[in-house]
Amino acid sequence: MFVAINRMGVPEGMRATFEQHFMTRAGAVDRRQGFIKAEVLRPKSGSDYLVMTHWQSEADFNAWVGSPEFHEGHRRMADFKDSDGKVTLTSSMETYDVFAG
């Protein structure tokens, strides 16, 4: 199994909008080959949310990232811009292979 974790920094004033985006997502990833599940973790402190997706394989994940549905779904992140038009979210990816469970 393969796990991708996107650590996303969300400014305090945008958290409700961020959470609403995930609660109303189209669900295209749910229909992708090899997709197992997704979880979005809200921080108890700090500003970093974790978006975790679990896949049968890294190849399945990479196929998702290269898909038109992925790019369409991520256009909604443009809603998180400041008054200068700069995106205010930060993002860093981490990937893991599950070896025990």
Secondary structure, 3 states (H helix, E strand, C coil): CEEEEEEEECCHHHHHHHHHHHHCCCCHHHHCCCEEEEEEECCCCCCEEEEEEEECCHHHHHHHHCCHHHHHHHHHHHHCECCCCCECCEEEEEEEECCCC
